[in-house]
Amino acid sequence: MTKVANIQLLRFLAALMVVISHICSNITTLSTQPESGIWREVSVLGSYGVDIFFTISGFVIAQSFIRNQRTPIEFAILRFFRIFPLYAIATGTFYLSHAFFPDLMQNSVVDNKLLFSSLTFTSDIFGYSFPYLPQGWTLEVEVFFYLLFGIAIFVFQFSNKNPYRVANFTVGLLVICILLGAPFVMFEFILGIGLAITLDKSRFQKLLYLFLVFVLALFGLFKVLVWFQNPQILVGALSTLLLYLVINSPEVKAKLSYFLGDISYSVYLLHGMTIAALLKVFNFFGSSSIPYFFCIVFFLVILISIATYVFFEKPINNFARNLII
């Protein structure tokens, strides 16, 4: 049985990794803080939390559908209300901050076309490097994955609504899209889906899949050490093995872990604005204490995320579930 509480805790830890990454990438903007390679290295390591997110997403979406099939409309409703409302509010807030408080922004940009492309998850199509909310690039990749999974559900609902066929067909669509130029990071969805497909299969099939992922990790390590190429393959494979380890570990205290996982989306979306605002405060008072900065950022991010989840995300998600009952 899938240990959802463990996955939720891993999701929260992945969000914290991203927070740490963005704190470290901004450390040098604190007053009197010199450039340091250590902060850059920690920032890179923390950014791999995104890869864990993608692997978890591939696994959870496939596993959830395998155990509880949804129609394309039901799937779209649940995904839309899970992702879009908070993202739209965060993006709108960021846009208004650029428009009315430009002095608070490092590079103030007021661009209605960028706002539109950000809210429609199409900033890359419109030629922008990032949406208004920088971490929104990952949501654009995520939404594209949802679109492909929704297409797979639609294709098989009229013929043979076999959940494993839907998952396998999604893998095929992902492979085609990657070959046609989609971000290579999407292969991490494939790894997560593969784990979901084999989790309830025979012991041999499960071990075979894990062996293939292990071989993929070795290949990725070879590319890093010998060809000095991007470690994406290595990180994706290690994320999959980590997820398998988490699933098969003793279940942690469920209630707290569920809640931490629930607030992870708010943590991921809202931490950037918190870091930027706190940097202004620290620089205004001439403070350069890194430990204080870390502690205050974490405290504020968690506090804001709890409030956002309780008073906004949870009611919205409940509303979406009631729509499909």
C-alpha positions as a Markdown table, in Angstrom:
| # | Residue | x | y | z |
|---|---|---|---|---|
| 1 | Met | 0.0 | 0.0 | 0.0 |
| 2 | Thr | 1.3 | 3.5 | -0.9 |
| 3 | Lys | 2.3 | 5.4 | 2.2 |
| 4 | Val | 0.8 | 8.8 | 1.3 |
| 5 | Ala | 2.0 | 10.4 | 4.5 |
| 6 | Asn | 5.6 | 9.6 | 3.6 |
| 7 | Ile | 5.1 | 11.1 | 0.1 |
| 8 | Gln | 3.6 | 14.2 | 1.6 |
| 9 | Leu | 6.6 | 14.7 | 3.9 |
| 10 | Leu | 8.9 | 14.2 | 0.9 |
| 11 | Arg | 6.9 | 16.8 | -1.0 |
| 12 | Phe | 7.4 | 19.3 | 1.9 |
| 13 | Leu | 11.1 | 18.6 | 2.1 |
| 14 | Ala | 11.4 | 19.2 | -1.6 |
| 15 | Ala | 9.7 | 22.6 | -1.2 |
| 16 | Leu | 12.1 | 23.4 | 1.6 |
| 17 | Met | 15.0 | 22.5 | -0.7 |
| 18 | Val | 13.8 | 25.1 | -3.2 |
| 19 | Val | 13.4 | 27.7 | -0.5 |
| 20 | Ile | 17.0 | 27.1 | 0.7 |
| 21 | Ser | 18.2 | 27.3 | -2.9 |
| 22 | His | 16.6 | 30.7 | -3.4 |
| 23 | Ile | 17.8 | 32.0 | -0.1 |
| 24 | Cys | 21.4 | 31.0 | -0.9 |
| 25 | Ser | 21.2 | 32.5 | -4.4 |
| 26 | Asn | 20.3 | 35.9 | -2.7 |
| 27 | Ile | 22.8 | 35.7 | 0.2 |
| 28 | Thr | 25.3 | 38.0 | -1.5 |
| 29 | Thr | 22.7 | 40.8 | -1.7 |
| 30 | Leu | 22.8 | 41.0 | 2.1 |
| 31 | Ser | 24.8 | 44.0 | 3.3 |
| 32 | Thr | 28.6 | 43.3 | 3.4 |
| 33 | Gln | 28.2 | 39.6 | 2.4 |
| 34 | Pro | 31.1 | 38.6 | 0.1 |
| 35 | Glu | 30.7 | 36.3 | -2.9 |
| 36 | Ser | 31.0 | 32.7 | -1.9 |
| 37 | Gly | 31.1 | 29.5 | -3.9 |
| 38 | Ile | 29.6 | 27.6 | -1.0 |
| 39 | Trp | 26.3 | 29.5 | -1.4 |
| 40 | Arg | 26.2 | 28.8 | -5.1 |
| 41 | Glu | 26.8 | 25.1 | -4.6 |
| 42 | Val | 24.1 | 24.9 | -1.9 |
| 43 | Ser | 21.7 | 26.8 | -4.2 |
| 44 | Val | 22.3 | 24.3 | -7.0 |
| 45 | Leu | 21.8 | 21.3 | -4.7 |
| 46 | Gly | 18.6 | 22.9 | -3.3 |
| 47 | Ser | 17.2 | 23.4 | -6.9 |
| 48 | Tyr | 17.0 | 19.6 | -7.3 |
| 49 | Gly | 13.9 | 19.8 | -5.1 |
| 50 | Val | 12.1 | 20.6 | -8.4 |
| 51 | Asp | 13.3 | 17.3 | -9.8 |
| 52 | Ile | 11.8 | 15.5 | -6.8 |
| 53 | Phe | 8.6 | 17.4 | -7.3 |
| 54 | Phe | 8.3 | 16.2 | -10.9 |
| 55 | Thr | 9.1 | 12.6 | -10.0 |
| 56 | Ile | 6.5 | 12.7 | -7.3 |
| 57 | Ser | 4.0 | 14.3 | -9.6 |
| 58 | Gly | 4.4 | 11.6 | -12.3 |
| 59 | Phe | 4.0 | 8.9 | -9.6 |
| 60 | Val | 1.0 | 10.5 | -7.8 |
| 61 | Ile | -1.0 | 11.4 | -10.9 |
| 62 | Ala | -0.6 | 7.9 | -12.4 |
| 63 | Gln | -1.1 | 6.1 | -9.1 |
| 64 | Ser | -4.2 | 8.1 | -8.2 |
| 65 | Phe | -5.7 | 7.4 | -11.6 |
| 66 | Ile | -4.9 | 3.7 | -11.4 |
| 67 | Arg | -6.7 | 3.4 | -8.1 |
| 68 | Asn | -9.5 | 5.9 | -8.7 |
| 69 | Gln | -10.3 | 6.5 | -12.4 |
| 70 | Arg | -11.6 | 9.9 | -13.4 |
| 71 | Thr | -13.2 | 11.2 | -16.5 |
| 72 | Pro | -11.3 | 13.9 | -18.5 |
| 73 | Ile | -13.6 | 16.6 | -17.1 |
| 74 | Glu | -13.2 | 15.4 | -13.5 |
| 75 | Phe | -9.4 | 15.2 | -13.9 |
| 76 | Ala | -9.3 | 18.7 | -15.4 |
| 77 | Ile | -11.4 | 20.2 | -12.6 |
| 78 | Leu | -9.3 | 18.7 | -9.8 |
| 79 | Arg | -6.0 | 19.8 | -11.5 |
| 80 | Phe | -7.3 | 23.3 | -12.3 |
| 81 | Phe | -8.4 | 24.1 | -8.8 |
| 82 | Arg | -5.3 | 22.6 | -7.3 |
| 83 | Ile | -2.9 | 24.6 | -9.4 |
| 84 | Phe | -4.5 | 27.8 | -10.9 |
| 85 | Pro | -6.3 | 29.9 | -8.2 |
| 86 | Leu | -3.3 | 30.3 | -5.9 |
| 87 | Tyr | -0.9 | 30.7 | -8.8 |
| 88 | Ala | -3.1 | 33.4 | -10.3 |
| 89 | Ile | -3.3 | 35.3 | -7.1 |
| 90 | Ala | 0.5 | 35.1 | -6.5 |
| 91 | Thr | 1.2 | 36.1 | -10.1 |
| 92 | Gly | -1.3 | 39.0 | -9.9 |
| 93 | Thr | 0.3 | 40.2 | -6.6 |
| 94 | Phe | 3.7 | 40.1 | -8.2 |
| 95 | Tyr | 2.5 | 42.0 | -11.2 |
| 96 | Leu | 0.9 | 44.7 | -9.0 |
| 97 | Ser | 4.1 | 44.9 | -6.9 |
| 98 | His | 6.0 | 45.7 | -10.1 |
| 99 | Ala | 3.5 | 48.3 | -11.1 |
| 100 | Phe | 3.0 | 50.1 | -7.8 |
| 101 | Phe | 6.1 | 49.4 | -5.8 |
| 102 | Pro | 8.9 | 49.3 | -8.4 |
| 103 | Asp | 11.5 | 50.4 | -5.8 |
| 104 | Leu | 11.0 | 47.1 | -4.0 |
| 105 | Met | 11.8 | 45.0 | -7.1 |
| 106 | Gln | 15.3 | 44.2 | -8.3 |
| 107 | Asn | 14.2 | 44.7 | -12.0 |
| 108 | Ser | 10.8 | 46.3 | -12.3 |
| 109 | Val | 8.9 | 45.1 | -15.4 |
| 110 | Val | 5.3 | 45.9 | -16.2 |
| 111 | Asp | 4.3 | 43.8 | -19.2 |
| 112 | Asn | 0.7 | 42.9 | -19.9 |
| 113 | Lys | 1.7 | 40.4 | -22.5 |
| 114 | Leu | 3.9 | 38.7 | -19.9 |
| 115 | Leu | 1.1 | 38.7 | -17.4 |
| 116 | Phe | -1.3 | 37.1 | -19.9 |
| 117 | Ser | 1.3 | 34.4 | -20.9 |
| 118 | Ser | 2.1 | 33.7 | -17.3 |
| 119 | Leu | -1.6 | 33.2 | -16.4 |
| 120 | Thr | -2.1 | 30.9 | -19.4 |
| 121 | Phe | 1.1 | 28.9 | -18.7 |
| 122 | Thr | 2.5 | 30.0 | -22.1 |
| 123 | Ser | 5.4 | 32.3 | -21.3 |
| 124 | Asp | 7.8 | 30.1 | -23.2 |
| 125 | Ile | 5.6 | 30.1 | -26.3 |
| 126 | Phe | 5.5 | 33.9 | -26.2 |
| 127 | Gly | 9.3 | 34.0 | -26.0 |
| 128 | Tyr | 9.8 | 34.8 | -22.4 |
| 129 | Ser | 12.5 | 33.1 | -20.3 |
| 130 | Phe | 10.3 | 33.0 | -17.2 |
| 131 | Pro | 6.7 | 33.9 | -16.3 |
| 132 | Tyr | 6.1 | 36.8 | -13.8 |
| 133 | Leu | 6.5 | 34.4 | -10.9 |
| 134 | Pro | 9.9 | 32.9 | -11.8 |
| 135 | Gln | 9.2 | 29.4 | -10.3 |
| 136 | Gly | 6.1 | 29.4 | -12.5 |
| 137 | Trp | 8.2 | 27.8 | -15.3 |
| 138 | Thr | 7.8 | 24.5 | -13.4 |
| 139 | Leu | 4.1 | 24.9 | -13.4 |
| 140 | Glu | 4.1 | 25.4 | -17.1 |
| 141 | Val | 5.9 | 22.0 | -17.5 |
| 142 | Glu | 3.5 | 20.5 | -14.9 |
| 143 | Val | 0.4 | 21.7 | -16.7 |
| 144 | Phe | 1.7 | 20.4 | -20.0 |
| 145 | Phe | 2.0 | 17.0 | -18.3 |
| 146 | Tyr | -1.5 | 17.3 | -17.1 |
| 147 | Leu | -2.7 | 18.0 | -20.6 |
| 148 | Leu | -1.0 | 14.9 | -22.0 |
| 149 | Phe | -2.4 | 12.7 | -19.2 |
| 150 | Gly | -5.9 | 14.2 | -19.8 |
| 151 | Ile | -5.6 | 13.4 | -23.5 |
| 152 | Ala | -4.7 | 9.8 | -22.6 |
| 153 | Ile | -7.8 | 9.5 | -20.4 |
| 154 | Phe | -9.9 | 10.9 | -23.2 |
| 155 | Val | -8.5 | 8.5 | -25.8 |
| 156 | Phe | -9.2 | 5.4 | -23.7 |
| 157 | Gln | -12.5 | 6.3 | -22.0 |
| 158 | Phe | -14.4 | 5.3 | -25.2 |
| 159 | Ser | -12.6 | 2.1 | -25.8 |
| 160 | Asn | -10.9 | 0.4 | -22.9 |
| 161 | Lys | -10.7 | 2.4 | -19.7 |
| 162 | Asn | -7.7 | 0.4 | -18.5 |
| 163 | Pro | -5.8 | 2.7 | -16.1 |
| 164 | Tyr | -2.5 | 1.1 | -17.0 |
| 165 | Arg | -3.1 | 1.8 | -20.6 |
| 166 | Val | -3.7 | 5.4 | -19.8 |
| 167 | Ala | -0.4 | 5.6 | -17.9 |
| 168 | Asn | 1.5 | 3.8 | -20.7 |
| 169 | Phe | 0.0 | 6.0 | -23.4 |
| 170 | Thr | 1.0 | 9.1 | -21.4 |
| 171 | Val | 4.5 | 7.8 | -21.3 |
| 172 | Gly | 4.4 | 7.4 | -25.1 |
| 173 | Leu | 3.1 | 11.0 | -25.5 |
| 174 | Leu | 5.9 | 12.3 | -23.2 |
| 175 | Val | 8.6 | 10.5 | -25.1 |
| 176 | Ile | 7.3 | 11.9 | -28.4 |
| 177 | Cys | 7.1 | 15.5 | -27.0 |
| 178 | Ile | 10.6 | 15.3 | -25.6 |
| 179 | Leu | 11.9 | 14.1 | -29.0 |
| 180 | Leu | 10.1 | 17.0 | -30.6 |
| 181 | Gly | 11.8 | 19.5 | -28.3 |
| 182 | Ala | 9.8 | 19.6 | -25.1 |
| 183 | Pro | 12.0 | 20.2 | -22.0 |
| 184 | Phe | 14.0 | 17.1 | -21.2 |
| 185 | Val | 13.2 | 17.5 | -17.5 |
| 186 | Met | 9.8 | 16.0 | -18.4 |
| 187 | Phe | 11.5 | 12.5 | -18.5 |
| 188 | Glu | 11.2 | 12.7 | -14.7 |
| 189 | Phe | 7.4 | 12.4 | -15.1 |
| 190 | Ile | 8.1 | 9.2 | -17.1 |
| 191 | Leu | 10.2 | 7.8 | -14.2 |
| 192 | Gly | 7.5 | 8.6 | -11.7 |
| 193 | Ile | 4.8 | 7.0 | -13.9 |
| 194 | Gly | 7.0 | 3.9 | -14.3 |
| 195 | Leu | 7.3 | 3.5 | -10.6 |
| 196 | Ala | 3.5 | 3.8 | -10.2 |
| 197 | Ile | 2.9 | 1.2 | -12.9 |
| 198 | Thr | 5.3 | -1.3 | -11.4 |
| 199 | Leu | 4.5 | -0.7 | -7.7 |
| 200 | Asp | 1.6 | -3.2 | -7.7 |
| 201 | Lys | 3.2 | -5.6 | -10.2 |
| 202 | Ser | 5.2 | -8.8 | -9.4 |
| 203 | Arg | 8.4 | -8.6 | -7.4 |
| 204 | Phe | 10.4 | -9.4 | -10.5 |
| 205 | Gln | 8.9 | -6.5 | -12.5 |
| 206 | Lys | 9.4 | -4.1 | -9.7 |
| 207 | Leu | 13.0 | -5.1 | -9.2 |
| 208 | Leu | 13.6 | -5.0 | -12.9 |
| 209 | Tyr | 12.3 | -1.4 | -13.1 |
| 210 | Leu | 14.5 | -0.4 | -10.1 |
| 211 | Phe | 17.5 | -2.0 | -11.7 |
| 212 | Leu | 16.9 | -0.1 | -14.9 |
| 213 | Val | 16.6 | 3.2 | -12.9 |
| 214 | Phe | 19.8 | 2.3 | -11.1 |
| 215 | Val | 21.6 | 1.7 | -14.5 |
| 216 | Leu | 20.2 | 5.1 | -15.6 |
| 217 | Ala | 21.7 | 6.7 | -12.5 |
| 218 | Leu | 25.1 | 5.2 | -13.3 |
| 219 | Phe | 24.8 | 6.5 | -16.9 |
| 220 | Gly | 23.9 | 9.9 | -15.6 |
| 221 | Leu | 26.9 | 9.8 | -13.2 |
| 222 | Phe | 29.2 | 8.8 | -16.0 |
| 223 | Lys | 28.0 | 11.8 | -18.1 |
| 224 | Val | 28.7 | 14.2 | -15.2 |
| 225 | Leu | 32.1 | 12.8 | -14.3 |
| 226 | Val | 33.4 | 12.1 | -17.9 |
| 227 | Trp | 31.5 | 14.4 | -20.2 |
| 228 | Phe | 30.8 | 17.2 | -17.6 |
| 229 | Gln | 27.2 | 17.4 | -18.8 |
| 230 | Asn | 24.1 | 18.5 | -16.9 |
| 231 | Pro | 23.3 | 16.0 | -14.1 |
| 232 | Gln | 19.6 | 15.9 | -15.0 |
| 233 | Ile | 19.5 | 12.2 | -15.8 |
| 234 | Leu | 21.4 | 11.4 | -12.6 |
| 235 | Val | 19.2 | 13.6 | -10.4 |
| 236 | Gly | 16.0 | 12.2 | -12.0 |
| 237 | Ala | 17.0 | 8.6 | -11.4 |
| 238 | Leu | 18.1 | 9.3 | -7.8 |
| 239 | Ser | 14.8 | 11.1 | -7.2 |
| 240 | Thr | 13.0 | 8.0 | -8.3 |
| 241 | Leu | 15.1 | 5.7 | -6.1 |
| 242 | Leu | 14.5 | 8.1 | -3.2 |
| 243 | Leu | 10.8 | 8.1 | -3.8 |
| 244 | Tyr | 10.8 | 4.3 | -3.8 |
| 245 | Leu | 12.7 | 4.3 | -0.6 |
| 246 | Val | 10.3 | 6.7 | 1.0 |
| 247 | Ile | 7.3 | 4.6 | -0.1 |
| 248 | Asn | 8.8 | 1.5 | 1.4 |
| 249 | Ser | 9.9 | 3.0 | 4.7 |
| 250 | Pro | 7.9 | 2.8 | 7.9 |
| 251 | Glu | 5.0 | 5.2 | 7.7 |
| 252 | Val | 5.7 | 8.5 | 9.6 |
| 253 | Lys | 3.1 | 10.2 | 11.8 |
| 254 | Ala | 0.4 | 10.7 | 9.3 |
| 255 | Lys | -1.5 | 13.8 | 10.5 |
| 256 | Leu | 1.4 | 16.2 | 10.6 |
| 257 | Ser | 3.0 | 14.8 | 7.4 |
| 258 | Tyr | -0.3 | 15.2 | 5.5 |
| 259 | Phe | -0.5 | 18.8 | 6.6 |
| 260 | Leu | 3.1 | 19.6 | 5.8 |
| 261 | Gly | 2.6 | 18.1 | 2.3 |
| 262 | Asp | -0.6 | 20.1 | 1.9 |
| 263 | Ile | 1.1 | 23.5 | 2.6 |
| 264 | Ser | 4.1 | 22.6 | 0.3 |
| 265 | Tyr | 2.4 | 24.3 | -2.7 |
| 266 | Ser | 2.0 | 27.6 | -0.9 |
| 267 | Val | 5.6 | 27.3 | 0.4 |
| 268 | Tyr | 6.8 | 26.7 | -3.1 |
| 269 | Leu | 4.8 | 29.6 | -4.7 |
| 270 | Leu | 5.1 | 32.3 | -2.0 |
| 271 | His | 8.6 | 32.0 | -0.6 |
| 272 | Gly | 10.2 | 34.1 | -3.4 |
| 273 | Met | 8.2 | 37.3 | -2.5 |
| 274 | Thr | 8.9 | 36.7 | 1.2 |
| 275 | Ile | 12.7 | 36.4 | 0.6 |
| 276 | Ala | 12.7 | 39.6 | -1.6 |
| 277 | Ala | 10.7 | 41.6 | 1.0 |
| 278 | Leu | 12.9 | 40.5 | 3.9 |
| 279 | Leu | 16.1 | 41.3 | 1.9 |
| 280 | Lys | 14.8 | 44.9 | 1.7 |
| 281 | Val | 14.2 | 45.0 | 5.4 |
| 282 | Phe | 17.6 | 43.6 | 6.3 |
| 283 | Asn | 19.4 | 46.0 | 4.0 |
| 284 | Phe | 17.4 | 48.9 | 5.3 |
| 285 | Phe | 18.5 | 48.2 | 8.8 |
| 286 | Gly | 22.0 | 47.3 | 7.7 |
| 287 | Ser | 21.8 | 43.7 | 9.0 |
| 288 | Ser | 23.8 | 40.9 | 7.5 |
| 289 | Ser | 23.2 | 38.1 | 9.8 |
| 290 | Ile | 22.7 | 34.9 | 7.7 |
| 291 | Pro | 21.4 | 32.7 | 10.6 |
| 292 | Tyr | 18.7 | 35.4 | 11.5 |
| 293 | Phe | 17.8 | 35.7 | 7.8 |
| 294 | Phe | 17.3 | 31.9 | 7.4 |
| 295 | Cys | 15.3 | 31.6 | 10.6 |
| 296 | Ile | 13.0 | 34.6 | 9.8 |
| 297 | Val | 12.4 | 33.5 | 6.2 |
| 298 | Phe | 11.5 | 29.9 | 7.3 |
| 299 | Phe | 9.2 | 31.2 | 10.0 |
| 300 | Leu | 7.4 | 33.7 | 7.8 |
| 301 | Val | 7.1 | 31.3 | 4.8 |
| 302 | Ile | 5.6 | 28.5 | 7.0 |
| 303 | Leu | 3.3 | 30.9 | 8.7 |
| 304 | Ile | 2.1 | 32.5 | 5.5 |
| 305 | Ser | 1.7 | 29.0 | 3.9 |
| 306 | Ile | -0.3 | 27.7 | 6.8 |
| 307 | Ala | -2.7 | 30.6 | 6.6 |
| 308 | Thr | -2.9 | 30.4 | 2.8 |
| 309 | Tyr | -3.7 | 26.7 | 2.9 |
| 310 | Val | -6.3 | 26.9 | 5.7 |
| 311 | Phe | -8.2 | 29.9 | 4.5 |
| 312 | Phe | -7.8 | 29.6 | 0.7 |
| 313 | Glu | -6.4 | 26.4 | -0.7 |
| 314 | Lys | -8.4 | 24.0 | 1.4 |
| 315 | Pro | -11.8 | 25.6 | 0.7 |
| 316 | Ile | -11.0 | 25.8 | -3.0 |
| 317 | Asn | -9.9 | 22.1 | -3.1 |
| 318 | Asn | -13.0 | 21.0 | -1.2 |
| 319 | Phe | -15.1 | 23.0 | -3.7 |
| 320 | Ala | -13.5 | 21.2 | -6.6 |
| 321 | Arg | -14.1 | 17.8 | -5.0 |
| 322 | Asn | -17.8 | 18.7 | -4.4 |
| 323 | Leu | -18.1 | 19.6 | -8.1 |
| 324 | Ile | -17.4 | 16.0 | -9.2 |
| 325 | Ile | -19.3 | 14.1 | -6.6 |
